[in-house]
Amino acid sequence: MLREDGVSIGRFRVRRLMRELGLVSKQPGSHAYKQATVERPDIPNRLNRAFATERPNQVWCGDITYIWAQGRWNYLAVVLDLHARRVIGWAFSAKPDTELVIKALDMAYEQRGKPQQVLFHSDQGSQYASRLFRQRLWRYRMEQSMSRRGNCWDNSPMERLFRSLKSEWVPPTGYLTAQEAQRDISHYLMHRYNWIRPHQFNDGLPPAAAEEKLNPLSGMG
């Protein structure tokens, strides 16, 4: 971001300035992922970690995570377009049910102008394997792909998004109310993450800016 403003700076200068100011980089700890090779016979792993796509609306990924708010766990479902790692849909609820993931998918579908022939990838969660969710994919003419059981690397872009959200943004003690959580998380996902936060996958460009640069006619505002 500093380079975009014309400021010449490198990691050694940043390290020196942080040391002088007593700042410490906040880094998430390592995560030990399970290894597995079991696919669902009816919904195979069609994506197979081919995370680099040629265009927007080619592959979308979805997943659910938990957020502490109002003295209990709440649940966040997000849909990510793999082309530039842009968040295109999300939903927040006190229940991790099928309705939650359908709302996130519906938002993405409308935001992106109702695209056709999208491959939707997720883990083997019961919400994504449910009859109602699969019917929604069928209605939108989308093909479904699922990670192998217990293998988080098969959906690693979603894992990285949630890791960034929780390590950089969500308060360590959670939120006082669910409404506060929804407002704050919406700001992070749709504004800060998409438009401001540099993304390594895009050579330092935020997802929305990278998408507009790569294909200005395909991105949604």
Secondary structure as the mmCIF struct_conf table of DSSP 4:
data_model
#
loop_
_struct_conf.conf_type_id
_struct_conf.id
_struct_conf.beg_label_comp_id
_struct_conf.beg_label_asym_id
_struct_conf.beg_label_seq_id
_struct_conf.end_label_comp_id
_struct_conf.end_label_asym_id
_struct_conf.end_label_seq_id
TURN_TY1_P TURN_TY1_P1 LEU A 2 LEU A 2
HELX_RH_3T_P HELX_RH_3T_P1 ARG A 3 ASP A 5
TURN_TY1_P TURN_TY1_P2 GLY A 6 GLY A 6
HELX_RH_AL_P HELX_RH_AL_P1 ARG A 11 LEU A 21
TURN_TY1_P TURN_TY1_P3 GLY A 22 GLY A 22
HELX_LH_PP_P HELX_LH_PP_P1 PRO A 28 SER A 30
BEND BEND1 PRO A 41 ILE A 43
BEND BEND2 ARG A 46 LEU A 47
TURN_TY1_P TURN_TY1_P4 ASN A 48 ARG A 49
BEND BEND3 GLU A 54 ARG A 55
TURN_TY1_P TURN_TY1_P5 PRO A 56 ASN A 57
BEND BEND4 GLN A 58 GLN A 58
STRN STRN1 VAL A 59 ALA A 69
TURN_TY1_P TURN_TY1_P6 GLN A 70 GLY A 71
STRN STRN2 ARG A 72 ASP A 81
TURN_TY1_P TURN_TY1_P7 LEU A 82 ARG A 85
STRN STRN3 ARG A 86 SER A 93
BEND BEND5 ALA A 94 LYS A 95
BEND BEND6 ASP A 97 ASP A 97
HELX_RH_AL_P HELX_RH_AL_P2 THR A 98 GLN A 111
TURN_TY1_P TURN_TY1_P8 ARG A 112 GLY A 113
BEND BEND7 LYS A 114 LYS A 114
BEND BEND8 GLN A 116 GLN A 117
STRN STRN4 LEU A 119 SER A 122
BEND BEND9 GLN A 124 GLN A 124
HELX_RH_AL_P HELX_RH_AL_P3 SER A 126 ALA A 129
BEND BEND10 SER A 130 SER A 130
HELX_RH_AL_P HELX_RH_AL_P4 ARG A 131 ARG A 139
TURN_TY1_P TURN_TY1_P9 TYR A 140 ARG A 141
STRN STRN5 GLU A 143 MET A 146
HELX_LH_PP_P HELX_LH_PP_P2 SER A 147 ARG A 148
TURN_TY1_P TURN_TY1_P10 ARG A 149 GLY A 150
HELX_RH_3T_P HELX_RH_3T_P2 CYS A 152 ASN A 155
HELX_RH_AL_P HELX_RH_AL_P5 SER A 156 GLU A 168
TURN_TY1_P TURN_TY1_P11 TRP A 169 TRP A 169
BEND BEND11 VAL A 170 VAL A 170
TURN_TY1_P TURN_TY1_P12 PRO A 172 THR A 173
STRN STRN6 TYR A 175 TYR A 175
BEND BEND12 LEU A 176 THR A 177
HELX_RH_AL_P HELX_RH_AL_P6 ALA A 178 HIS A 187
HELX_RH_PI_P HELX_RH_PI_P1 TYR A 188 ILE A 196
BEND BEND13 ARG A 197 ARG A 197
HELX_RH_3T_P HELX_RH_3T_P3 GLN A 200 ASN A 202
TURN_TY1_P TURN_TY1_P13 ASP A 203 GLY A 204
HELX_RH_AL_P HELX_RH_AL_P7 PRO A 207 LEU A 214
TURN_TY1_P TURN_TY1_P14 PRO A 216 SER A 218
#
